[in-house]
Amino acid sequence: MAVTLPDLPFNKDALEPHISSRTFEFHHGKHHKAYVDNLNKMIEGTDLANADLETIIKKSAGDSTKAGIFNNAAQVWNHSFYWQCMKPGGGGAPTGPIAQKIDAACGGFEKFADAFKTAGATQFGSGWAWLVMKGNELQVMKTANADTPIAHGIKPLLTVDVWEHAYYLDYQNRRPDYLKTFVEQLINWDFVNSCLG
Ligand code: MN
């Protein structure tokens, strides 16, 4: 049972002009695919060969002898989650149950947006910014490189990829502009609400 590359949940040009089809050709078709292919090679013939992706992540997390497996498995999971966090015509203030939770935990959408963009902008080097449920507490956090909340028993609700490969073709070095666009134009709040359930 090999790990598979999921299709994008939208056409690769669906988020233009915010994220180009060329970015998705590389980001999904090359980077995400490479993580899937690398992982399948690494787990072949091991006790993780038939495990599901979350099990592979949890069993390799914190084990320095399995760092390659962890990095590729976590990147497969993070990217599959990230695609679902975006939709054409998304972004802006949330609707549904997450709206009240953000108001209660963050003091309103604008404060959440600032905290989320700051988390992404201040992640030094490669990584991810997240909205998560940690226990019963809604929190904004960031992780470095491939690290993922699910390795730490924390439930992800929303993520944005801040590796340069996520934005460089469309924004060059302007990571804050990419983050602003993500928050204002792309977040799929329906998906975030579905993750609360
Ligand atoms: Mn990426």
py3Dmol code that shows the C-alpha trace and the ligand (Angstrom):
import py3Dmol

protein = """\
ATOM      1  CA  MET A   1       0.000   0.000   0.000  1.00  0.00           C
ATOM      2  CA  ALA A   2       2.068   2.890  -1.297  1.00  0.00           C
ATOM      3  CA  VAL A   3       1.436   6.479  -0.300  1.00  0.00           C
ATOM      4  CA  THR A   4      -0.197   8.332  -3.209  1.00  0.00           C
ATOM      5  CA  LEU A   5      -0.102  11.899  -4.508  1.00  0.00           C
ATOM      6  CA  PRO A   6      -3.611  13.399  -4.211  1.00  0.00           C
ATOM      7  CA  ASP A   7      -4.960  15.538  -7.035  1.00  0.00           C
ATOM      8  CA  LEU A   8      -5.249  19.269  -6.398  1.00  0.00           C
ATOM      9  CA  PRO A   9      -8.801  20.079  -5.203  1.00  0.00           C
ATOM     10  CA  PHE A  10      -9.054  22.746  -7.958  1.00  0.00           C
ATOM     11  CA  ASN A  11      -7.709  23.281 -11.483  1.00  0.00           C
ATOM     12  CA  LYS A  12      -4.099  24.423 -11.451  1.00  0.00           C
ATOM     13  CA  ASP A  13      -5.101  27.826 -12.879  1.00  0.00           C
ATOM     14  CA  ALA A  14      -8.054  28.287 -10.501  1.00  0.00           C
ATOM     15  CA  LEU A  15      -6.241  30.554  -8.041  1.00  0.00           C
ATOM     16  CA  GLU A  16      -4.790  32.933 -10.635  1.00  0.00           C
ATOM     17  CA  PRO A  17      -3.734  35.703 -10.449  1.00  0.00           C
ATOM     18  CA  HIS A  18      -2.872  35.037  -6.791  1.00  0.00           C
ATOM     19  CA  ILE A  19      -1.027  31.750  -7.317  1.00  0.00           C
ATOM     20  CA  SER A  20      -0.134  30.834 -10.890  1.00  0.00           C
ATOM     21  CA  SER A  21      -0.621  27.533 -12.685  1.00  0.00           C
ATOM     22  CA  ARG A  22       3.162  27.491 -13.118  1.00  0.00           C
ATOM     23  CA  THR A  23       3.616  27.526  -9.334  1.00  0.00           C
ATOM     24  CA  PHE A  24       1.245  24.554  -9.033  1.00  0.00           C
ATOM     25  CA  GLU A  25       3.037  22.722 -11.859  1.00  0.00           C
ATOM     26  CA  PHE A  26       6.207  22.851  -9.772  1.00  0.00           C
ATOM     27  CA  HIS A  27       4.786  22.830  -6.262  1.00  0.00           C
ATOM     28  CA  HIS A  28       2.299  19.980  -6.727  1.00  0.00           C
ATOM     29  CA  GLY A  29       3.716  18.261  -9.804  1.00  0.00           C
ATOM     30  CA  LYS A  30       7.391  18.313  -8.796  1.00  0.00           C
ATOM     31  CA  HIS A  31       7.885  19.109  -5.082  1.00  0.00           C
ATOM     32  CA  HIS A  32       4.874  17.311  -3.590  1.00  0.00           C
ATOM     33  CA  LYS A  33       5.323  14.388  -6.001  1.00  0.00           C
ATOM     34  CA  ALA A  34       9.005  14.084  -5.042  1.00  0.00           C
ATOM     35  CA  TYR A  35       8.107  13.828  -1.340  1.00  0.00           C
ATOM     36  CA  VAL A  36       5.652  11.010  -2.194  1.00  0.00           C
ATOM     37  CA  ASP A  37       8.179   9.178  -4.394  1.00  0.00           C
ATOM     38  CA  ASN A  38      11.022   9.585  -1.875  1.00  0.00           C
ATOM     39  CA  LEU A  39       8.850   8.354   0.982  1.00  0.00           C
ATOM     40  CA  ASN A  40       7.721   5.264  -0.903  1.00  0.00           C
ATOM     41  CA  LYS A  41      11.340   4.366  -1.699  1.00  0.00           C
ATOM     42  CA  MET A  42      12.382   4.879   1.938  1.00  0.00           C
ATOM     43  CA  ILE A  43       9.636   2.746   3.492  1.00  0.00           C
ATOM     44  CA  GLU A  44       9.792  -0.075   0.934  1.00  0.00           C
ATOM     45  CA  GLY A  45      10.673  -3.307   2.704  1.00  0.00           C
ATOM     46  CA  THR A  46      10.497  -1.743   6.189  1.00  0.00           C
ATOM     47  CA  ASP A  47       7.952  -2.190   8.965  1.00  0.00           C
ATOM     48  CA  LEU A  48       6.352   1.080   7.828  1.00  0.00           C
ATOM     49  CA  ALA A  49       5.740  -0.111   4.246  1.00  0.00           C
ATOM     50  CA  ASN A  50       2.053  -0.827   4.854  1.00  0.00           C
ATOM     51  CA  ALA A  51       1.351   1.894   7.411  1.00  0.00           C
ATOM     52  CA  ASP A  52      -0.907   4.849   6.685  1.00  0.00           C
ATOM     53  CA  LEU A  53       0.645   8.291   6.385  1.00  0.00           C
ATOM     54  CA  GLU A  54      -0.265   9.558   9.879  1.00  0.00           C
ATOM     55  CA  THR A  55       1.133   6.397  11.454  1.00  0.00           C
ATOM     56  CA  ILE A  56       4.375   6.813   9.489  1.00  0.00           C
ATOM     57  CA  ILE A  57       4.659  10.409  10.735  1.00  0.00           C
ATOM     58  CA  LYS A  58       3.980   9.509  14.371  1.00  0.00           C
ATOM     59  CA  LYS A  59       6.329   6.497  14.360  1.00  0.00           C
ATOM     60  CA  SER A  60       9.233   8.398  12.773  1.00  0.00           C
ATOM     61  CA  ALA A  61       8.834  11.704  14.684  1.00  0.00           C
ATOM     62  CA  GLY A  62      11.752  12.404  17.005  1.00  0.00           C
ATOM     63  CA  ASP A  63      13.712   9.336  15.799  1.00  0.00           C
ATOM     64  CA  SER A  64      16.977  10.606  14.297  1.00  0.00           C
ATOM     65  CA  THR A  65      17.492   7.312  12.451  1.00  0.00           C
ATOM     66  CA  LYS A  66      14.197   7.923  10.625  1.00  0.00           C
ATOM     67  CA  ALA A  67      14.657  11.652   9.885  1.00  0.00           C
ATOM     68  CA  GLY A  68      14.425  11.152   6.127  1.00  0.00           C
ATOM     69  CA  ILE A  69      11.202   9.196   6.438  1.00  0.00           C
ATOM     70  CA  PHE A  70       9.736  11.773   8.819  1.00  0.00           C
ATOM     71  CA  ASN A  71      10.680  14.749   6.643  1.00  0.00           C
ATOM     72  CA  ASN A  72       9.190  13.279   3.480  1.00  0.00           C
ATOM     73  CA  ALA A  73       6.076  11.873   5.198  1.00  0.00           C
ATOM     74  CA  ALA A  74       5.351  15.140   7.013  1.00  0.00           C
ATOM     75  CA  GLN A  75       5.830  17.121   3.807  1.00  0.00           C
ATOM     76  CA  VAL A  76       3.413  14.803   1.970  1.00  0.00           C
ATOM     77  CA  TRP A  77       0.802  15.345   4.682  1.00  0.00           C
ATOM     78  CA  ASN A  78       1.373  19.098   5.031  1.00  0.00           C
ATOM     79  CA  HIS A  79       1.026  19.719   1.284  1.00  0.00           C
ATOM     80  CA  SER A  80      -2.124  17.598   0.956  1.00  0.00           C
ATOM     81  CA  PHE A  81      -3.609  19.642   3.808  1.00  0.00           C
ATOM     82  CA  TYR A  82      -2.394  22.981   2.418  1.00  0.00           C
ATOM     83  CA  TRP A  83      -4.108  22.512  -0.974  1.00  0.00           C
ATOM     84  CA  GLN A  84      -7.419  22.026   0.802  1.00  0.00           C
ATOM     85  CA  CYS A  85      -6.909  25.246   2.782  1.00  0.00           C
ATOM     86  CA  MET A  86      -7.347  27.330  -0.391  1.00  0.00           C
ATOM     87  CA  LYS A  87     -10.171  27.921  -2.853  1.00  0.00           C
ATOM     88  CA  PRO A  88     -11.007  30.403  -5.613  1.00  0.00           C
ATOM     89  CA  GLY A  89     -12.822  33.382  -4.105  1.00  0.00           C
ATOM     90  CA  GLY A  90     -11.761  32.478  -0.584  1.00  0.00           C
ATOM     91  CA  GLY A  91     -10.186  34.514   2.168  1.00  0.00           C
ATOM     92  CA  GLY A  92     -11.459  37.405   4.196  1.00  0.00           C
ATOM     93  CA  ALA A  93     -13.439  37.086   7.383  1.00  0.00           C
ATOM     94  CA  PRO A  94     -14.538  33.543   8.265  1.00  0.00           C
ATOM     95  CA  THR A  95     -18.080  32.222   8.462  1.00  0.00           C
ATOM     96  CA  GLY A  96     -19.499  29.348  10.466  1.00  0.00           C
ATOM     97  CA  PRO A  97     -18.337  28.024  13.834  1.00  0.00           C
ATOM     98  CA  ILE A  98     -14.690  29.012  13.319  1.00  0.00           C
ATOM     99  CA  ALA A  99     -15.695  32.695  13.218  1.00  0.00           C
ATOM    100  CA  GLN A 100     -16.898  32.667  16.826  1.00  0.00           C
ATOM    101  CA  LYS A 101     -13.901  30.636  17.961  1.00  0.00           C
ATOM    102  CA  ILE A 102     -11.500  33.118  16.352  1.00  0.00           C
ATOM    103  CA  ASP A 103     -13.350  36.042  17.938  1.00  0.00           C
ATOM    104  CA  ALA A 104     -13.158  34.392  21.362  1.00  0.00           C
ATOM    105  CA  ALA A 105      -9.542  33.204  21.161  1.00  0.00           C
ATOM    106  CA  CYS A 106      -7.881  35.939  19.090  1.00  0.00           C
ATOM    107  CA  GLY A 107     -10.031  39.012  19.725  1.00  0.00           C
ATOM    108  CA  GLY A 108     -11.443  39.188  16.211  1.00  0.00           C
ATOM    109  CA  PHE A 109     -10.529  38.359  12.634  1.00  0.00           C
ATOM    110  CA  GLU A 110      -8.127  41.285  12.161  1.00  0.00           C
ATOM    111  CA  LYS A 111      -6.074  40.236  15.178  1.00  0.00           C
ATOM    112  CA  PHE A 112      -6.059  36.628  13.993  1.00  0.00           C
ATOM    113  CA  ALA A 113      -4.968  37.758  10.509  1.00  0.00           C
ATOM    114  CA  ASP A 114      -2.095  39.787  11.970  1.00  0.00           C
ATOM    115  CA  ALA A 115      -0.967  36.888  14.170  1.00  0.00           C
ATOM    116  CA  PHE A 116      -1.177  34.358  11.331  1.00  0.00           C
ATOM    117  CA  LYS A 117       0.700  36.573   8.848  1.00  0.00           C
ATOM    118  CA  THR A 118       3.331  37.380  11.489  1.00  0.00           C
ATOM    119  CA  ALA A 119       3.831  33.667  12.228  1.00  0.00           C
ATOM    120  CA  GLY A 120       4.455  33.030   8.534  1.00  0.00           C
ATOM    121  CA  ALA A 121       6.655  36.068   8.007  1.00  0.00           C
ATOM    122  CA  THR A 122       8.832  35.370  11.061  1.00  0.00           C
ATOM    123  CA  GLN A 123       9.407  31.659  10.402  1.00  0.00           C
ATOM    124  CA  PHE A 124      13.135  31.869   9.642  1.00  0.00           C
ATOM    125  CA  GLY A 125      13.943  29.846   6.541  1.00  0.00           C
ATOM    126  CA  SER A 126      11.490  27.160   5.475  1.00  0.00           C
ATOM    127  CA  GLY A 127       8.382  26.059   7.306  1.00  0.00           C
ATOM    128  CA  TRP A 128       4.669  26.482   7.856  1.00  0.00           C
ATOM    129  CA  ALA A 129       2.251  28.768   9.729  1.00  0.00           C
ATOM    130  CA  TRP A 130      -0.809  27.144  11.292  1.00  0.00           C
ATOM    131  CA  LEU A 131      -4.114  27.688  13.024  1.00  0.00           C
ATOM    132  CA  VAL A 132      -4.520  24.711  15.349  1.00  0.00           C
ATOM    133  CA  MET A 133      -6.616  23.311  18.141  1.00  0.00           C
ATOM    134  CA  LYS A 134      -4.277  22.402  20.993  1.00  0.00           C
ATOM    135  CA  GLY A 135      -6.416  20.605  23.533  1.00  0.00           C
ATOM    136  CA  ASN A 136      -9.431  22.936  23.658  1.00  0.00           C
ATOM    137  CA  GLU A 137      -7.434  26.040  22.821  1.00  0.00           C
ATOM    138  CA  LEU A 138      -7.348  27.715  19.409  1.00  0.00           C
ATOM    139  CA  GLN A 139      -3.779  28.842  18.667  1.00  0.00           C
ATOM    140  CA  VAL A 140      -1.638  30.284  15.887  1.00  0.00           C
ATOM    141  CA  MET A 141       1.747  28.564  15.609  1.00  0.00           C
ATOM    142  CA  LYS A 142       4.590  27.977  13.181  1.00  0.00           C
ATOM    143  CA  THR A 143       6.767  24.960  12.448  1.00  0.00           C
ATOM    144  CA  ALA A 144      10.204  24.684  10.837  1.00  0.00           C
ATOM    145  CA  ASN A 145      11.008  22.731   7.684  1.00  0.00           C
ATOM    146  CA  ALA A 146       8.773  19.631   7.491  1.00  0.00           C
ATOM    147  CA  ASP A 147       7.561  19.651  11.086  1.00  0.00           C
ATOM    148  CA  THR A 148       3.823  19.255  11.505  1.00  0.00           C
ATOM    149  CA  PRO A 149       1.390  19.678  14.421  1.00  0.00           C
ATOM    150  CA  ILE A 150       0.130  16.110  14.047  1.00  0.00           C
ATOM    151  CA  ALA A 151       3.569  14.871  15.159  1.00  0.00           C
ATOM    152  CA  HIS A 152       2.887  16.653  18.463  1.00  0.00           C
ATOM    153  CA  GLY A 153      -0.715  15.606  19.048  1.00  0.00           C
ATOM    154  CA  ILE A 154      -2.014  19.008  17.921  1.00  0.00           C
ATOM    155  CA  LYS A 155      -4.967  19.250  15.520  1.00  0.00           C
ATOM    156  CA  PRO A 156      -4.367  21.415  12.418  1.00  0.00           C
ATOM    157  CA  LEU A 157      -7.221  23.582  11.132  1.00  0.00           C
ATOM    158  CA  LEU A 158      -5.411  25.773   8.571  1.00  0.00           C
ATOM    159  CA  THR A 159      -1.914  26.078   7.154  1.00  0.00           C
ATOM    160  CA  VAL A 160       0.130  28.157   4.759  1.00  0.00           C
ATOM    161  CA  ASP A 161       3.375  26.922   3.230  1.00  0.00           C
ATOM    162  CA  VAL A 162       6.161  29.495   3.643  1.00  0.00           C
ATOM    163  CA  TRP A 163       8.912  27.543   1.880  1.00  0.00           C
ATOM    164  CA  GLU A 164      10.244  29.749  -0.916  1.00  0.00           C
ATOM    165  CA  HIS A 165       9.032  27.222  -3.519  1.00  0.00           C
ATOM    166  CA  ALA A 166       5.450  28.107  -2.479  1.00  0.00           C
ATOM    167  CA  TYR A 167       5.664  31.746  -3.553  1.00  0.00           C
ATOM    168  CA  TYR A 168       8.920  32.575  -5.323  1.00  0.00           C
ATOM    169  CA  LEU A 169       7.641  32.337  -8.924  1.00  0.00           C
ATOM    170  CA  ASP A 170       4.734  34.697  -8.169  1.00  0.00           C
ATOM    171  CA  TYR A 171       6.088  36.915  -5.371  1.00  0.00           C
ATOM    172  CA  GLN A 172       9.878  36.469  -5.522  1.00  0.00           C
ATOM    173  CA  ASN A 173      11.180  37.441  -2.048  1.00  0.00           C
ATOM    174  CA  ARG A 174       7.950  39.186  -0.956  1.00  0.00           C
ATOM    175  CA  ARG A 175       6.718  36.579   1.511  1.00  0.00           C
ATOM    176  CA  PRO A 176       4.546  39.128   3.391  1.00  0.00           C
ATOM    177  CA  ASP A 177       2.652  39.922   0.151  1.00  0.00           C
ATOM    178  CA  TYR A 178       2.000  36.204  -0.422  1.00  0.00           C
ATOM    179  CA  LEU A 179       0.740  35.863   3.157  1.00  0.00           C
ATOM    180  CA  LYS A 180      -1.529  38.911   2.802  1.00  0.00           C
ATOM    181  CA  THR A 181      -2.995  37.455  -0.395  1.00  0.00           C
ATOM    182  CA  PHE A 182      -3.454  34.050   1.231  1.00  0.00           C
ATOM    183  CA  VAL A 183      -5.444  35.582   4.103  1.00  0.00           C
ATOM    184  CA  GLU A 184      -7.467  38.038   2.023  1.00  0.00           C
ATOM    185  CA  GLN A 185      -8.124  35.986  -1.152  1.00  0.00           C
ATOM    186  CA  LEU A 186      -7.508  32.274  -0.681  1.00  0.00           C
ATOM    187  CA  ILE A 187      -8.426  30.735   2.700  1.00  0.00           C
ATOM    188  CA  ASN A 188     -11.082  28.036   2.370  1.00  0.00           C
ATOM    189  CA  TRP A 189     -13.032  28.613   5.584  1.00  0.00           C
ATOM    190  CA  ASP A 190     -15.452  25.799   4.675  1.00  0.00           C
ATOM    191  CA  PHE A 191     -12.519  23.398   4.923  1.00  0.00           C
ATOM    192  CA  VAL A 192     -11.369  24.959   8.209  1.00  0.00           C
ATOM    193  CA  ASN A 193     -14.879  24.494   9.619  1.00  0.00           C
ATOM    194  CA  SER A 194     -14.886  20.875   8.442  1.00  0.00           C
ATOM    195  CA  CYS A 195     -11.675  20.288  10.416  1.00  0.00           C
ATOM    196  CA  LEU A 196     -13.374  21.465  13.626  1.00  0.00           C
ATOM    197  CA  GLY A 197     -15.839  18.563  13.539  1.00  0.00           C
TER     198      GLY A 197
END
"""
ligand_1 = """\
1
MN
Mn 5.753 23.346 -0.350
"""
view = py3Dmol.view(width=600, height=400)
view.addModel(protein, "pdb")
view.setStyle({"model": 0}, {"cartoon": {"style": "trace"}})
view.addModel(ligand_1, "xyz")
view.setStyle({"model": 1}, {"stick": {}})
view.zoomTo()
view.show()
